Amino acid sequence: MALVVFGSNDSRRAQVAVMRLVATALETRPFDGDYAELVVMFSNLLGCSGCHGFHEPPDFSDLLGPTLPMESFDETIAMIDALLVDDESRNAAVNAGLLVAMFAENPDLEGLLAARRIAQSLGCDESLIDEIVAVADATAARAKADLFRRFLSNRIDVDSEIVGQQMERHDLAGLTRPDDIERFHRLVAEAPPGSLGAEMRRFYDGASFDIPGTPGVPLPIEFLASHDIHHVLAGYDTSAQGEAYTAVFNAGNASTGMEWLSVVLLQWHQGIRVGVFPEGHSHLDPVVMATAAVRGSQTTTDIYDANWDWMSALDRPLNEARESLGIPDGGQVPDGGSWHIKPA
């Protein structure tokens, strides 16, 4: 799922229309505030002729006014459906709409229900939205575990039943083999100066948490260590905002990244505990957020893929590693900057 679709102008137009419908809860509330700001920001990026090489930028202005030109929901959906040529583009449009609902600082049930109705109307899988609705509505405590199990299973390519069994034992870290932990710790400790591994060493030296694979750390290194590498490669810190921007980068980069973005926005943006870490509230900058999505979608290697050999990159020079993966310049943390925001 790419949050910014580098496809036809028709698919871009459909995506803006879906985001608009979610922002307005199917045109039952005004198009203003943070919702409108995020939709406008993404529409600007989708229509940026300099970014995408258009001769003339597409015009989305009719979708961004006080009202839509279509007279009904069915008419709007028919327009959207006609612009989307396959299941991949339909799912991308629905997920972009879902992002708008989850951008709200508190659970936006009206927006989530709008996203679900759009998914139903376009014939898309709505199971992820169902889980998020249940979590946000606080009506199904099991949905939190189901959402986290679904995400972790997809992320590390382990059967969901095995992940569920380890969750029941409170031993998700046990999914990692001891020799893999030993290899990761050795590669970080022995990484040459200027390498990705050396920057990871600096990352952990300044952290208030232990290196993944240490006794007591609650998640397998297949997820947690590679996630820390995503922070360093993409250049986002470990504040609540940095976690969200890293997750947006992942969602733009990977077909399965939306599950992780959902967990992060629920837990560290809306303050609903889903995973194994303390929850919190954070304000998100829509410009930084949209830019993270673009950078993720422009990255040429799916670094979120469970089959990507992230350990093999640890001894490579940091800049060379980023360049070889096609990661564009940007992020929050400059060279030599802190990866960890100290509490005031």
N, C-alpha and C positions, 0 to 999 in steps of 0.2 A: 504494500500500500504506500504510494507516494502521495504525501499531503499536497504537493504541488504537481499537477499533472503536466508533463512535458509532451503533450499530444496535440490534438487538433483544437482549434478555437472553439468548436462545438463542445468538446468535453470540458474545456475551461468555463464556458458559459453555464453549462449544466451544474458544475461544481459550485459556482458562485450562487446560483439559484437555490441549490440545496442548503448552503450555509445561510442564506437569507431566510429561508423557510424555518430553519431551526432557531435562528436568532429571534424571529418574531413569533415563535410557537405557532406556526401555520397562519401567520397574519392576524393573530389574536392580541398582540401587544405591539407597542411602537418599535420602530427600527431606530434605536438610539443607544447611547451609553457604550459600555464596554463591548457588548455584543456587536453593535454596528461597527465599532472601531476595529475589531478583529476581522470582520468580514471585508471591510473596506481595505484593510492592510493586505489581506490575501488577494483580493481582486486586483490591487495595484501590482502585486508581484506576478500574478497570472497574466496580466496584460502589459508587462514591462517589455517594450520592444527591444531595448538595449540588452536586457537579460537573455531573451530567447531568440533574437535575430529576426523579429518580425519586420516586414516592410512597413506595415501600419499596425499599431496596437489595436487589439480588439476593444470594443466599446461595451462596457457592462453598466453604463450609467442608468439604464432603464430598470435594472435590478436593484439599484442602491438608493432609490428615492423613497419618499414617504409611503408610497403604495406600489404594488406590482401592477404591470399592465394587464396581466391575466385576471379574469373575473372570478375564478374558483380554484380550489385546491386541485380538483381533477384536471382542469385545463393546464395548470402549472406542471403537474406531474406528467401529463402527456407531452408537454414541451420538453421537459427534462429527459424523459425516456427516449424521445426521438433523437436527442443529441448524443446519447450514450450508446456505443455500438457493441459492447460486450460486457460480460460479467465483471471483468477487472475494472473497467471504468465506472460501472455502477457502484461497485463496492468502494472504490476510491472516493466517489462523490458522497456516499453515505457516511464514510468514516470522517470526511472533512466536516460534514454537518455535525457528527457526534463530537468532534473536537470543540465546536462552538458551544455546545451545551455544557461541556466539561470545563470550559474556560471560566465559567461563573465561579465567583469566590465561595458560594454555597451551592449545595446540590440543586440543580435546575431540572425538576421533574417535568415541567411543561416542555422544556427543550428536549429532554431525553425521550419523552413520549412522542414528540414531533419527529425526532430522528427515527424512532421505531416505526411510526406510521409510514414515513417515506421509504424505509427499507422494505416494509411489507408491499408497498405499492410498486416498487421497482423489482420485486422478486429476489431480494438479497437475503442472505442469512442474517437473522436478527438475534441469534443466541447471545452474542456478546452484549448487545444493548439490553437484552432481558436481564442479564446478570448485573449490569451496572444500574439499571432501574431498581432492582431489588436491593442492592447495596445502598443506593442513595435514599431510598424510601424507608430504610431501616426496618423492613418487614420480613426479611429473610436473612438471618445471621449466617446461615450456611452459604449464602451466595458469596460472602467475602472469601471463604475458604475455597469455594469452587472457582472463583475468578482468579485467585492466586495460584491454585493448582494448574488451571488452564494455561496461564501465562508461563509458569515455570516449566511445564511439560513442553510447550512449544519452543521455549527459549533454549533449553539444553538438550532437546531431542531425547527425552526419557518418557516412557509410557506413563500416562496420567495416573494409572492405578498404582504404579510403583511410587510415584511422587506422593500420592495420597497416603500410602502405607507409611512412608517416611514422615509425613506430616503428623500422622497419628502417633508415631513414636517420638515426635519432637526432635527428629534427627535428620533434617534435610542436609546438613553438612556431610552426613554419612553416605551421600550419593557419590562423593569423590573418592577415588582410590588413593591410598597413602602415597604411592610412588608418584602420582601426579602432583600431589601437594609438595613433595620433596623436590621435584623438578622445578616447579614454579618458584619456590623459595630460593633455590640455588641460582636460577637464571636471573632473578632480581638482584640477589646479593653480588653476583659476579659480572653483571652487565657493565660494559665499558663506558667511560665518560662520554656524555653527549648522546647516548642511546636512549631508546624508548624505555628500556629496563632501568637505566640510571634515573630517568625522570620519574618512573614509578617508585624507585627507592626514595627519591625526594618527596614524592606524593605521600608515601606511608610514614616517612620520618616526621612530617608535619601534621599527621592525622591524630584525631582523638580516639580512633578506633584501631583495632589490631589488624594486621595483614591477613587476608583470607587464607584459610587453612590452619590458622591458630586455634587451639582448643577453645571452645566457647563461642566462636564466630558462627552464626546460625545458618548460613547458606553455603552451598557447594561452590568451589572456586570456578567451576565451569560457568556459573553465572556471575558471582560477585567479583572475582578477579578480572574477568573479561569486561565487566561493566566499568570497573575502575579504569581500565585501559581506554574505554570509550570516552571517559571524562578527559583524559590526557590527550588523546588523539583529536577530539573535537574542540578542546579548549574551554570546557565549562567547569566551574568550581563545584564544591560539594555542599553549598548552601541549599536550602529548599528550592530556591529559584534555579540554581544550577542543575539540580536533579531534574527539574521539569524541562529545562532547555535541552539537557542531554537526552531525555526521553523523546522530546519532539524531534531532535536530530535522528534518533533511532527509528522513529515512526516514518520519517521522510526517506530513510535509507533502506528500510526492510519491509517485506510484504507482511510480516507477522508482528511488526513493531507496535501496532495499536493496542495490543493487550498490555504491554508494559507501560505505554503512555496512560492508559486507563487507570492502572494501579497507582502510578505516580501522581496523577492529577487528583484522584480521590484522596490519597494519603497525605500528600505534602502541599496540596493547594486547597482542597476543600476540607481537610482535617478529619477524614474518615479512615480509621485504621483498617487496612486490608492485609498488609504483609506482616513482617516480623519486627519492624522498627517503629519507634514512636511516631505518631502522626503529628502534623502541624499545618498551620495556615501560612500562605505566602502570596504576595502580590506578584503578578506576572506582567512583564512589559510586552505588549503585543508585537512591537517592532522586533525585539530580540527573539521572541517566540517564532514569528513568521520567518525570520532570517535563518533560525536554526533548522526549520523545516526545509527551506531551500537548500541550505548547505548539505543536509542529509540526502536530499534527492539528487544532488549533483555529485555526491561521492560515488565513485565507480565500482567499489567493492562493498558487498553486503557484510559489514563487520558485525552485524547482529546474528548472522547465520551461525547455527551451532557447529557447522562443519568448517568454519573459518579457523585456521590454525594460528590463534593469537599468540601462543607461546613462542612460535618461531620468529615473531617480529620483535621480541624483546631486546635482541642484541643489535638491531639495526639503528643507525642514526635517526633521531626523532624526526627531523625534517624530511629525511629520505623515506621513512615509514609513512608519514602523512602523504607525501607526494605519490608514492607507489600505490596507495589506496585511493587516490583521487580526492582527498579531503580538501575542500577549498579553505583559503585563509579565513580567519575570523575566530569568534569565541570571546570569552570573558577574560581569560588568564594570559597575560603577556609572558614572553620569555623571562624566566626567573621569578615570576609572580607566585603568590600563594594560592594553593589549591583549596585552602580551608579558611572560611570566614570565622574569625574568633568572636565569641560572644562578648557583647559590650559589658 
